[in-house]
Amino acid sequence: MRPTVPFILLTFLLLLTLLAGGAVVADHRAATRGIPSGLPEPVADADVPLLCVNAALHATTLPLEQALDLIAEGDFRWVRQSFPWALIEPAPGRYDWALWDRIVDEAALRGLRLIAVLERPPDWAGSPPTPANFARFAEAVAARYGDRIDYYQVWHNPNLKDGWGDRPHPAQYAELLRQAALAIRAADPDARILLASLAPTVERGPENLSEVRFLEELYTAGAAPYFDIVAAQAYGFETGPEDRRVGEGVLNFSRAVLIREVMEAHGDGGKALWVSHFGWNSLPPDWEDVPSIWGTVDEETQAEYTVGALERARREWPWVGAMCLSHFQPDLSLPAPGTGTPDARRHWGFALVGPDGTPRPVYDAVVEWARRPPANDPGYWTPSSGVAKWKGSWELSELGADPGQEGTYTVTVPFWGTDFGLRVRRGDYRAYLYVTVDGEPANLLPRDEAGRAYVILTSPDYQPQEVTIPVARGLPAGSHTAVVVAERGWDQWPLAGWSVSYRPDDRPYRRALAGLGALALAALAGVVVAGRRMDWGRAGRAVAAAWARLSEGVRWAVTLAAAGLLWAGAWMTWGLETGGGVFRRLGEGGGLAVTLAAAGLFYYSPWFLLTVFAGAALFGIILLRPDYGLALVAGLAPFYTLPRPLLDKAFSMAEIVTLMTVVAWGVRALTPPPAPRGEEAPSGRGPTGRGPSGRGP
């Protein structure tokens, strides 16, 4: 066998191994995308009952009382109800509250909580309403029902021409939202404002705009202070809830993850995402002539997919609040086709009950799911959530749980997940929490002489602090029981809550990656050995001679540059998303501080190796945030006469950072983010709880 054959075969094996490694990493990312990597921190409006349903109670085939009875008997806790401006104020200044008073009162009698959707202005003649007029209407609704309604959603589908009355315009909606939010909060100080429900669409204008881009532009327009909750529509279309493709061109249940990522990218991860609509369409067989823009499934599949979606959200998405099924019955007051709004008949495939009030299989499946024994699922929990068992005269309040001075104080916490942590208040006092999980000392905590795992409640600097302490990690996915025993700590409210998370078992992934890494190293070693034995001819001898003429410093620089390019390529393929997420969590101030520290270390370092590492770190930061590179260039330009010596040469820092920024831009341009696996959906648009087994009381 000639020496070139082993070299070619080993090179092919190396490339194949690297490609396989990339595929393994991509599959792992797809399987875990949207699942928080650490313990959940408190997220406002996420610790609420999950089960919600859209119900047009002003326009159903059933009497109001019968419809609400069916909803309450199904263990739904939320009702998302439209409050159409055109029906409430049929004439300027004249409000007709009679029907809406009945809806609010009857819902309250059954313990149902309303999400009031403010929409549909009178005389909607193809243009959005005046923000001031809409704010006046919103204030009137909040003033009348503020003692019974806390959640208000401002508009519906503003990213569609049909929903906005004109071509979508994020800045216009942002102004309407701003004025409405100020008016609602003035009338009801406890109000929580939901961003408009954004329709899923892959279109980019002019008549319809992707909800991802619409939300991005809302943040750019400064709308964040005027909403407390983001709302997404997670229709399943023609794939089930386990379709984990995430991309702007893919319409599926996982699209909610994409909206969540936009929130986190803009520093809004402390807000919850609620699902205003989700479900699968199942039209009766004799309605096959009715066009569906959502795809169709049979009734059994509809029921199976719906329960699967609830289960996935409950276990993987602790940042989700209420999830509203679409719907109890369609809104029969919607105009007929040709008027800009889909007719009710197309929506009957989503209905939980038929026109005569007969529950469909999806209703029965959701009721059965909701009535399973409650579980302490992934998410952040407070002591008042009602899922823990307390021994001793603990005092519970909004602050958390406080033990007394005498007796034994124990709390038993059942939970479902793989990781568990405690949210504690530390300070200048001496106290401990002793923790076991499934009868064994918690595996992340230190142990005392008696073998007990403990949490020290004395803060390191003796200053008050509230932190989440990881207690157990890597448990088998399933049900577990944590027991926490308090020793001292009275009047300190030491236990603020606990966090539960779920991460899929990544041991097969790590084993596969380790095996491929070992194979790649072996193949690389073989390539080097085979390459050294080959006769590379005149070109090889010329390269060897040129390399021999280089100084030792230049050889080091070339070697490090080649290694840097190799690792940069691997990082762009495997680690850019993770690194970007970590860097974003530092915030603007933290990110700038790290950038300046890397630049300062690079400039002032007296050692060549440290300079190289600092330069690599600075390049990595600029690769993540090219705008930081531009800011550094502008800031360093006046110091052009203070160069940085490198390899017997001198370069200004402005020149070095400019080069890094240009290279980073080129790498990003040549290495776009990986496209989601699978086919993209065709251009088009979609349609417009936790119950006893969910998070919260």
C-alpha positions in Angstrom: 0.0 0.0 0.0 1.5 3.4 -1.0 1.9 6.0 1.8 -0.7 8.3 0.3 -3.5 5.7 0.8 -3.3 5.6 4.6 -3.0 9.4 4.7 -6.2 9.8 2.5 -8.1 7.2 4.5 -7.1 8.7 7.9 -7.9 12.2 6.7 -11.4 11.0 5.6 -11.9 9.3 9.0 -10.9 12.5 10.8 -13.4 14.6 8.7 -16.1 12.0 9.2 -15.5 11.9 13.0 -15.7 15.7 13.2 -18.9 15.8 11.2 -20.4 13.1 13.4 -19.4 15.1 16.5 -21.2 18.1 15.0 -24.3 16.1 14.4 -24.3 14.7 18.0 -23.9 18.2 19.4 -26.7 19.5 17.2 -29.1 16.7 18.2 -28.3 17.3 21.9 -29.0 21.0 21.5 -32.3 20.3 19.8 -33.3 17.9 22.5 -32.6 20.4 25.3 -33.4 23.7 23.7 -35.7 25.7 25.9 -35.0 23.7 29.0 -33.1 26.0 31.5 -29.6 24.8 32.2 -29.7 25.6 35.9 -32.2 25.8 38.7 -35.1 28.2 37.9 -35.1 31.5 39.6 -38.3 33.2 40.6 -40.2 34.4 37.4 -43.1 36.8 37.9 -46.4 35.3 36.8 -45.0 31.9 36.1 -46.1 30.4 39.4 -49.8 30.3 38.4 -52.3 27.6 37.6 -51.5 26.2 34.1 -54.8 25.2 32.7 -56.6 27.9 30.7 -59.2 28.0 27.9 -60.3 30.6 25.4 -64.0 31.1 25.7 -66.2 33.6 23.9 -68.8 33.5 26.6 -70.7 36.4 25.0 -71.3 34.3 21.8 -71.7 30.6 22.4 -74.3 28.0 21.6 -74.8 27.3 25.3 -76.3 29.3 28.1 -73.7 31.2 30.0 -74.1 29.2 33.2 -73.9 25.8 31.4 -70.7 26.9 29.6 -69.0 28.1 32.8 -70.0 24.9 34.6 -68.4 22.8 31.9 -65.2 24.9 32.1 -65.1 24.7 35.9 -65.8 20.9 35.9 -62.9 20.5 33.5 -60.5 21.8 36.2 -59.7 24.9 34.2 -58.5 27.8 36.3 -58.3 30.6 33.7 -60.7 31.8 31.1 -59.4 34.0 28.4 -62.3 36.2 27.4 -62.6 38.9 24.8 -64.0 42.3 25.9 -64.8 43.7 22.4 -64.8 47.5 22.4 -67.4 47.6 19.7 -69.9 45.6 21.9 -69.2 47.3 25.2 -69.3 50.9 23.8 -71.8 50.7 20.9 -72.0 54.5 20.8 -69.4 57.1 21.9 -69.6 57.6 25.6 -72.4 55.0 26.1 -71.3 51.8 27.8 -73.4 48.6 27.9 -72.0 46.6 30.8 -74.9 44.2 31.4 -73.6 41.1 29.7 -70.0 41.6 30.8 -71.2 42.1 34.4 -72.9 38.7 34.2 -69.8 37.0 32.7 -67.5 38.5 35.4 -69.9 37.6 38.3 -70.6 34.1 37.1 -66.9 33.3 36.5 -66.1 34.5 40.0 -68.8 32.3 41.6 -67.0 29.3 40.1 -63.5 30.3 41.1 -62.5 31.0 37.6 -60.0 33.8 36.8 -60.5 36.0 33.8 -57.9 37.3 31.3 -59.7 40.3 29.8 -58.7 40.7 26.1 -59.3 44.3 25.0 -59.8 44.5 21.2 -62.1 45.1 18.3 -62.9 48.8 18.2 -66.2 50.1 16.8 -66.4 51.2 13.2 -63.2 49.4 12.4 -62.7 50.8 8.9 -59.3 49.4 7.9 -57.1 51.3 10.3 -56.0 50.8 13.9 -57.7 52.9 16.6 -56.3 56.1 18.0 -54.2 55.2 21.1 -55.8 57.9 23.2 -59.3 56.6 22.5 -58.3 53.0 23.1 -56.7 54.0 26.4 -60.0 55.6 27.5 -61.8 52.4 26.8 -59.2 50.3 28.6 -59.3 52.6 31.6 -63.1 52.2 31.7 -62.9 48.4 31.8 -60.2 48.4 34.5 -62.1 50.9 36.6 -65.2 48.7 36.5 -63.7 45.3 37.0 -60.4 46.0 38.7 -61.6 44.4 42.0 -62.2 41.1 40.2 -59.9 41.1 37.2 -56.1 41.4 37.5 -54.9 40.4 34.0 -55.5 42.5 30.9 -54.3 41.7 27.4 -53.9 44.6 25.0 -55.1 43.7 21.5 -54.9 40.5 19.5 -52.8 39.6 16.4 -51.3 43.1 15.8 -48.7 41.4 13.6 -51.3 40.5 11.0 -53.1 42.9 8.7 -56.4 41.2 9.6 -55.7 41.8 13.3 -54.3 45.4 13.2 -56.6 46.8 10.5 -53.6 47.9 8.5 -50.1 46.7 7.6 -48.4 45.6 10.9 -46.5 48.5 12.5 -44.7 47.6 15.7 -44.0 51.2 16.7 -47.7 52.1 16.3 -48.7 49.1 18.5 -46.1 50.1 21.0 -47.6 53.5 21.4 -51.1 52.0 21.8 -49.8 49.6 24.4 -48.0 52.4 26.3 -51.1 54.6 26.6 -53.4 51.6 27.4 -51.0 50.2 30.1 -50.7 53.6 31.8 -54.5 54.0 31.8 -55.1 50.5 33.1 -52.5 50.8 35.9 -54.0 54.1 36.9 -57.4 52.6 37.3 -56.2 49.2 38.7 -52.8 49.4 40.5 -52.6 45.6 40.8 -53.1 45.1 37.1 -50.8 42.8 35.1 -50.5 43.7 31.4 -50.2 40.9 28.8 -48.6 41.8 25.5 -50.9 41.3 22.6 -51.2 37.7 21.4 -48.9 37.4 18.4 -49.9 35.1 15.6 -47.4 32.5 14.3 -46.4 33.3 10.8 -43.3 32.9 8.7 -44.2 36.0 6.5 -42.0 39.0 6.6 -44.3 41.6 5.2 -45.9 43.6 4.0 -49.3 42.3 5.1 -48.2 40.0 7.9 -45.0 40.0 9.9 -43.3 37.1 11.8 -44.1 37.4 15.5 -40.4 36.9 16.2 -39.5 40.0 14.2 -42.5 41.9 15.6 -41.4 41.2 19.1 -37.8 42.2 18.3 -39.0 45.5 17.0 -41.2 46.1 20.0 -38.2 45.8 22.3 -36.3 48.2 20.0 -39.3 50.6 20.2 -39.0 50.6 24.0 -42.2 48.7 24.8 -40.8 46.5 27.5 -41.8 48.7 30.5 -45.5 48.5 29.4 -46.1 44.8 29.6 -45.6 42.3 32.4 -46.1 39.1 30.4 -45.4 38.0 26.8 -48.0 36.0 25.0 -47.3 33.4 22.3 -49.5 31.2 20.2 -48.1 27.6 20.2 -50.3 25.8 17.7 -49.1 22.4 16.8 -50.2 22.5 13.1 -49.4 19.0 11.7 -46.7 17.8 14.0 -46.9 16.7 17.6 -45.6 18.4 20.8 -42.3 16.4 20.6 -41.3 18.1 17.3 -38.3 20.0 18.7 -37.3 22.0 15.6 -36.9 25.6 16.5 -36.6 28.2 13.8 -38.4 31.2 12.4 -39.3 29.2 9.3 -40.9 26.3 11.3 -44.5 26.4 12.5 -45.0 24.0 15.4 -45.5 23.8 19.2 -41.8 24.4 19.9 -42.2 27.9 18.4 -42.8 29.2 22.0 -39.1 28.5 22.7 -38.1 31.0 19.9 -40.2 33.7 21.6 -38.7 32.9 25.0 -35.2 33.2 23.5 -36.0 36.7 22.1 -37.2 37.7 25.6 -33.9 36.5 27.2 -31.8 38.1 24.5 -33.3 41.4 25.6 -32.8 40.9 29.3 -36.5 40.1 29.9 -36.1 36.6 31.3 -37.6 37.7 34.6 -41.0 37.9 32.9 -43.2 34.9 32.2 -44.4 33.8 28.8 -48.0 32.7 28.6 -49.5 30.7 25.8 -52.6 32.5 24.7 -53.6 29.8 22.1 -52.4 26.2 21.5 -54.0 23.0 20.2 -54.5 20.9 17.2 -57.4 21.2 14.7 -59.7 18.2 14.2 -62.7 19.0 12.0 -65.6 16.5 11.7 -65.3 14.2 8.7 -68.3 15.8 7.0 -66.6 19.2 7.1 -63.8 18.2 4.8 -64.8 21.1 2.5 -63.9 23.6 5.2 -60.3 24.9 4.5 -57.9 24.7 7.4 -54.8 26.9 7.7 -53.6 24.9 10.8 -53.5 21.4 9.4 -55.8 18.6 10.6 -55.5 15.5 12.8 -58.1 13.0 14.0 -59.8 13.4 17.4 -57.8 10.7 19.2 -54.5 12.3 18.0 -55.8 15.7 19.0 -56.4 14.5 22.5 -53.0 12.7 22.7 -51.1 15.7 21.4 -52.8 18.2 23.7 -52.0 16.2 26.8 -48.4 15.7 25.6 -48.1 19.4 25.1 -49.3 20.2 28.6 -46.9 17.6 30.0 -43.9 18.9 28.1 -44.5 22.5 29.1 -45.0 21.5 32.7 -41.7 19.6 32.9 -39.5 21.5 30.5 -40.7 25.1 30.5 -40.7 26.6 34.1 -40.9 30.0 32.5 -44.4 29.4 31.1 -47.4 30.6 33.0 -51.0 29.9 31.9 -51.6 27.9 28.8 -54.9 28.6 27.0 -56.5 25.9 24.8 -58.0 27.2 21.7 -60.9 26.9 22.6 -64.1 26.1 24.4 -66.2 27.0 21.4 -65.4 29.5 18.7 -66.5 33.1 18.9 -69.8 33.0 17.0 -69.8 36.8 16.8 -66.9 36.8 14.3 -67.7 38.2 10.9 -68.1 35.9 7.9 -65.4 35.3 5.3 -64.5 38.2 3.2 -64.6 40.7 6.1 -61.0 40.3 7.2 -61.6 37.8 10.0 -61.8 34.0 9.8 -65.4 32.7 10.2 -66.3 30.6 13.2 -66.8 27.3 11.3 -63.1 26.9 10.6 -62.4 27.1 14.3 -64.8 24.3 15.3 -62.0 21.8 14.9 -60.3 23.2 18.0 -63.5 23.2 20.2 -63.5 21.3 23.5 -67.3 20.8 23.3 -69.7 20.5 20.4 -72.5 22.9 19.5 -74.9 21.0 21.8 -72.4 21.0 24.7 -71.2 17.4 24.3 -67.6 17.1 25.4 -65.2 16.0 22.7 -62.3 13.5 23.4 -59.8 16.3 23.9 -61.9 17.7 26.7 -62.1 14.3 28.5 -58.3 13.8 28.0 -57.5 17.2 29.5 -59.8 16.6 32.5 -58.2 13.2 33.1 -54.7 14.8 33.0 -55.7 17.6 35.3 -57.0 15.2 38.0 -53.9 13.2 38.3 -52.3 13.5 41.8 -50.5 16.8 42.0 -46.7 16.9 41.6 -44.1 19.5 42.5 -43.0 19.9 38.9 -40.0 21.8 37.6 -40.1 25.5 38.4 -39.8 27.9 41.4 -42.1 27.2 44.3 -43.0 29.2 47.4 -43.9 27.7 50.8 -47.5 28.9 50.4 -48.0 26.8 47.2 -49.7 24.1 49.2 -47.6 21.1 47.9 -45.3 20.6 51.0 -46.1 19.1 54.4 -45.0 21.1 57.4 -44.1 19.7 60.8 -43.9 22.1 63.7 -45.4 25.6 64.1 -43.9 27.1 61.0 -45.2 30.5 60.1 -45.9 31.1 56.4 -46.2 34.4 54.6 -45.2 36.1 51.3 -41.7 36.2 52.7 -41.5 32.4 52.9 -41.4 30.1 55.9 -40.1 30.9 59.5 -39.5 28.3 62.2 -40.1 28.9 65.9 -37.7 28.6 68.8 -39.0 25.4 70.4 -39.5 21.9 69.0 -38.6 20.3 65.7 -39.3 22.1 62.4 -39.4 19.9 59.3 -40.8 20.4 55.8 -41.3 17.5 53.4 -41.2 18.4 49.7 -42.3 16.0 47.0 -41.1 16.9 43.5 -40.7 15.6 40.0 -37.4 16.3 38.3 -33.6 15.7 38.3 -32.2 18.7 40.3 -33.4 20.4 43.5 -32.4 23.6 45.2 -33.4 25.8 48.2 -34.0 29.5 48.0 -32.8 30.9 51.4 -32.3 34.1 53.2 -28.8 34.4 54.7 -27.6 37.1 57.1 -25.7 37.8 60.2 -27.1 35.0 62.3 -26.2 31.3 63.0 -28.6 28.7 61.7 -28.6 25.6 59.5 -30.9 23.6 57.2 -30.3 19.8 57.0 -31.4 18.2 53.8 -32.0 14.7 52.6 -33.4 13.5 49.2 -35.0 10.1 49.1 -33.7 9.4 52.5 -30.0 10.1 51.6 -27.9 13.2 52.3 -28.3 15.8 49.5 -25.5 15.0 47.0 -24.3 18.6 46.5 -24.0 19.7 50.1 -21.1 19.4 52.6 -21.6 17.0 55.5 -21.0 17.4 59.2 -19.4 14.8 61.5 -22.7 12.9 61.8 -22.9 12.6 58.0 -25.8 15.1 57.7 -25.9 17.3 54.6 -26.3 21.0 55.5 -26.8 24.5 54.3 -25.2 27.3 56.3 -27.5 30.3 56.7 -24.8 32.7 57.8 -23.9 34.8 54.8 -20.2 35.0 53.9 -20.0 38.8 54.4 -22.7 38.8 57.2 -24.9 41.0 55.0 -28.5 40.0 54.2 -28.9 38.1 50.9 -31.4 35.9 49.2 -29.9 33.1 47.1 -30.7 29.8 45.5 -28.5 27.0 46.8 -28.2 23.9 44.6 -28.9 20.9 46.9 -29.1 17.8 44.6 -28.2 17.2 41.0 -28.3 14.3 38.5 -31.2 12.5 40.1 -33.1 10.0 38.0 -36.0 11.7 36.1 -39.0 11.0 38.2 -40.6 11.6 41.6 -38.5 12.3 44.7 -38.9 13.5 48.2 -36.8 16.1 49.9 -36.9 16.6 53.7 -35.5 19.8 55.2 -34.9 20.2 58.9 -34.4 23.7 60.3 -32.0 24.3 63.2 -32.4 27.8 64.6 -33.1 30.8 62.3 -36.4 32.0 63.9 -37.5 35.5 62.9 -35.2 35.4 59.9 -37.7 33.8 57.4 -34.8 31.6 56.2 -36.7 29.5 53.7 -38.0 31.6 50.8 -38.8 28.7 48.5 -37.4 25.9 46.4 -36.5 25.3 42.8 -36.9 22.1 40.8 -35.5 21.5 37.4 -35.4 18.7 34.8 -32.5 17.9 32.5 -32.6 14.9 30.1 -30.0 12.3 30.9 -26.9 13.5 29.0 -24.7 10.5 29.8 -25.2 8.9 26.4 -24.4 12.2 24.8 -21.2 12.7 26.8 -20.1 9.1 26.1 -20.7 9.5 22.4 -18.8 12.8 22.3 -15.9 11.3 24.3 -15.7 8.3 22.0 -15.8 10.5 18.9 -13.2 12.8 20.5 -10.9 9.8 21.1 -11.4 8.6 17.6 -10.6 12.0 16.2 -7.4 12.3 18.2 -6.3 8.9 17.0 -7.2 9.7 13.4 -5.3 13.0 13.7 -2.2 11.2 15.1 -2.4 8.8 12.2 -2.7 11.7 9.7 0.5 13.3 11.2 2.4 10.0 11.2 1.3 9.1 7.6 1.9 12.7 6.4 5.5 12.7 7.7 6.3 9.4 5.8 4.9 10.8 2.6 7.0 12.4 -0.1 5.3 15.7 -0.7 7.5 16.5 -3.7 8.9 19.9 -4.6 6.0 21.8 -3.0 6.5 20.0 0.3 10.2 20.7 0.3 9.6 24.4 -0.5 7.1 24.7 2.4 9.6 23.0 4.8 12.4 25.3 3.8 10.2 28.4 4.2 9.1 27.2 7.7 12.8 26.6 8.6 13.6 30.2 7.7 11.0 31.6 10.1 12.1 32.8 13.6 10.9 31.0 16.7 8.5 33.8 17.5 6.9 33.8 14.1 6.5 30.0 14.2 4.7 30.3 17.6 2.4 33.0 16.2 1.5 31.0 13.1 0.9 27.9 15.2 -1.3 29.8 17.7 -3.2 31.5 14.8 -3.9 28.1 13.1 -5.0 26.6 16.4 -7.1 29.7 17.1 -8.9 29.5 13.8 -9.6 25.7 14.3 -11.0 26.3 17.8 -13.0 29.4 16.6 -14.6 27.3 13.8 -15.5 24.6 16.3 -16.9 27.2 18.7 -18.9 28.9 16.1 -20.4 25.4 15.2 -20.8 24.1 18.7 -20.5 26.8 21.3 -21.5 30.2 20.0 -25.1 29.9 21.2 -24.1 28.7 24.6 -21.3 31.3 25.0 -23.7 34.0 23.8 -26.3 33.0 26.3 -23.7 33.1 29.1 -22.3 36.5 27.9 -25.9 38.0 27.7 -26.6 37.0 31.3 -23.7 39.4 32.4 -25.8 42.3 31.1 -24.5 45.3 29.3 -22.4 46.6 32.3 -20.9 43.2 33.0 -20.1 42.6 29.4 -18.4 45.9 29.0 -16.4 45.3 32.2 -15.2 41.9 30.9 -14.3 43.4 27.5 -12.3 46.2 29.1 -10.5 43.8 31.5 -9.5 41.5 28.5 -8.2 44.5 26.5 -6.3 45.9 29.5 -4.7 42.5 30.2 -3.7 42.2 26.6 -2.1 45.6 26.5 -0.3 45.5 29.9 0.7 41.8 30.2 4.5 41.4 30.5 4.4 37.7 29.5 4.0 36.5 25.9 1.8 33.5 26.8 -0.6 35.6 28.9 -0.8 38.2 26.1 -1.8 35.4 23.7 -4.5 34.1 26.1 -5.8 37.7 26.8 -5.9 38.4 23.0 -7.8 35.1 22.4 -10.3 36.1 25.1 -10.7 39.6 23.6 -11.3 38.1 20.2 -13.9 35.7 21.6 -15.8 38.6 23.2 -15.7 40.6 19.9 -16.9 37.4 18.1 -19.9 37.4 20.3 -20.4 41.2 20.3 -18.9 43.0 17.3 -20.4 46.2 18.5 -18.1 46.1 21.6 -15.2 45.9 19.1 -16.4 49.0 17.3 -16.8 50.8 20.7 -13.2 49.8 21.6 -11.9 51.1 18.3 -13.6 54.5 18.9 -12.3 54.6 22.5 -8.7 53.6 21.6 -8.3 55.9 18.6 -6.9 58.8 20.6 -4.2 56.5 22.0 -2.7 55.7 18.6 0.7 56.9 19.7 0.9 54.3 22.5 1.5 51.1 20.6 1.6 47.5 21.9 4.9 45.7 21.0 4.3 42.3 19.5 7.0 40.0 18.0 9.5 42.8 17.5 6.8 45.0 15.9 4.6 47.7 17.4 0.9 48.1 16.7 -1.6 50.5 18.1 -4.5 48.9 20.1 -6.9 50.6 17.7 -5.3 48.7 14.8 -5.3 45.4 16.7 -9.0 45.7 17.7 -10.0 46.9 14.2 -8.4 43.7 12.8 -10.1 41.5 15.4 -13.5 43.2 14.6 -13.1 42.7 10.9 -12.1 39.0 11.3 -14.9 38.4 13.8 -17.4 40.0 11.3 -16.0 37.7 8.5 -16.3 34.6 10.7 -19.9 35.4 11.6 -20.8 36.1 8.0 -19.2 32.9 6.8 -20.6 30.8 9.6 -24.4 31.5 10.0 -26.3 29.8 12.8 -27.3 26.2 11.9 -30.7 26.0 10.3 -33.3 24.0 12.2 -33.4 20.4 11.1 -36.3 19.3 9.0 -38.3 21.1 6.3 -39.5 24.6 6.7 -43.1 25.3 6.7 -44.6 27.0 3.6 -45.1 30.7 3.8 -48.4 31.4 5.5 -49.9 32.3 8.8 -51.6 30.6 11.7 -54.7 31.6 13.6 -55.1 33.8 15.6 -53.6 26.2 33.0 -51.7 25.0 35.9 -54.5 22.9 37.3 -54.2 20.8 40.4 -51.2 19.0 38.9 -49.3 22.2 38.0 -47.2 24.8 39.7 -48.7 27.2 42.2 -51.9 27.1 44.3 
